[in-house]
């Protein structure tokens, strides 16, 4: 599988050029991906709750957590 090295503040990460399983943590990231026809496999529960207007989804998006209650 071909990868691309991404340099960042914590070092470097090799990321697949054509990833098949993507998890997102930001609402606008999900919207941008869905606009490009890419559905993530997981996202925070609070984001999933607000995705109904982006239907149709190809399958379920797994929840990776909920906001901490004060």
N, C-alpha and C positions, 0 to 999 in steps of 0.2 A: 504494500500500500504506500503510495506516495505521500510525503508529509512536507509541511512548510514550518520552519523554525520561527517562532514568535519570541522576540526579546521583550522583557518587561522588568519591572522593579525587583522582582524576586528571582530573576535569572532568565531561563529560556524554557519554552515548551514546544515540543514538536506536535503539530496539529495535522490531522489528515486533510489532504487537499479536497477530498469529497467526503465529508463526514456523513454517516448514515443515522447516528443517534445523537441528537442535540438536546441538551438541557439548558434552559435559560432562567435568569433570575430577575430580569427587568421587563416591565410592562411594554415599553416602547420597542424593546428588542423582539418580543413576541409579535407585536403588530407588524414590524418590518419584515420578519421572517414569513408570516402568514401572507403578507402582500406579495412576496416573492414565490409563494406556493410551497413553502417549507414549513412543515408542522413539527414543533418540538415534541420530544417524548415525555418531558417533565418540566414543571414550572411551580413556583410557589402557589399554594392554595388560593390566596387572595387574588392572584392574577387569573387563575383558571376561572374563578367565579365571575370575572368580567369579560370572558372571551365569547360569551353567547352570541354577541352581535357579529362575530367573525365566522360563524357557521357557514358552510358545512365543514366539520372537522372529519378527518379520515379515520380517526380512532380516538381512544381515550388519551388524555394527557395526565400523567401521574402527578400527584401533589408531592412536593419535596419539603413541605413544612407549612406551618401557619405562623402568623405574627405572634410575638410574645405578648401576653396580656399583662397589663400593669397592675 
